[in-house]
Each structure stands twice: as C-alpha cells, then as structure tokens.
Amino acid sequence: MQNPFEHLEDRLNGLEQLLLTLHKAIDEMKTQSKSKDDVLSVSEAERIYNLSKSTFQKLMREGRLKYSKVGRRTVLRRGDIDECINTNAH
C-alpha cells in the first residue's frame, strides 16, 4: 500500500511549481505595463506617484515636466515623470 503522504507531497510540489510560474508571469506583466512610453492622465499620475495635482501643475508650469494636451485633457508620459522626479530629487 502506498503512503498517502507521498501523494500529498507530489501534489504540493506541483502547486509550488504552478505558483512560481504564476509569480514569474505576473512580474513580467508588471514590467511590461510600466513602459516609459505609457501615457497617463494627471489623476492617474497622482494616484501612481502619490503626488498632488498642484505639484504636477507646478512642475508643468515651471517647465520641469513635459506634458501634452489631447483636446482639453492633459497627458503625461511615465518616462517624463520618472525623469522629472529623479532630476529634482538630487
């Protein structure tokens, strides 16, 4: 008669492998979704970078943060925000 714990151990190993595969896939998706060319609205940028709307407006007004207008909507590139934050942090 086979030890029932061997069967459980095999199933547990299979679940661990599946979990590792899922973690890798999630990490790859996170990396892909954070492209420097991603375009964000000011409200999205506020939420992601935890900065206020007035901070973004000040940086844009002073010319330290590049932005574009699409109709009445102001959009920011993720790469420009990262560059601005890194430049102003030093």
C-alpha positions, -999 to 999 in steps of 0.1 A, spaced: 0 0 0 13 34 -10 20 60 17 -8 87 14 16 114 23 38 107 -7 7 116 -29 2 148 -9 38 157 -13 37 153 -50 6 174 -53 22 201 -31 53 202 -53 30 206 -83 12 235 -66 45 251 -57 57 249 -93 24 264 -105 27 292 -80 63 300 -91 52 301 -128 23 325 -119 47 348 -100 70 350 -129 41 357 -153 28 385 -130 63 400 -127 67 401 -165 33 417 -169 42 444 -143 74 451 -161 56 454 -195 29 476 -181 54 501 -167 68 512 -201 83 547 -202 60 554 -231 29 548 -211 6 579 -213 -11 588 -180 -37 614 -172 -28 638 -143 -53 620 -120 -37 586 -128 -2 601 -122 -14 615 -89 -25 581 -77 6 562 -90 32 586 -78 14 597 -47 18 634 -56 -9 661 -56 -25 677 -86 -10 711 -76 25 695 -76 21 683 -111 6 716 -122 36 735 -107 61 712 -124 44 717 -157 40 754 -153 78 758 -144 87 737 -175 103 709 -155 77 683 -165 68 678 -202 32 673 -210 8 672 -239 -28 682 -244 -53 659 -261 -83 681 -265 -89 695 -230 -71 666 -214 -35 669 -201 -15 638 -205 20 628 -192 44 602 -203 56 579 -175 92 583 -186 90 621 -184 75 619 -149 103 595 -138 129 618 -153 115 648 -136 113 632 -102 148 618 -105 162 651 -117 145 671 -89 153 646 -62 191 652 -65 
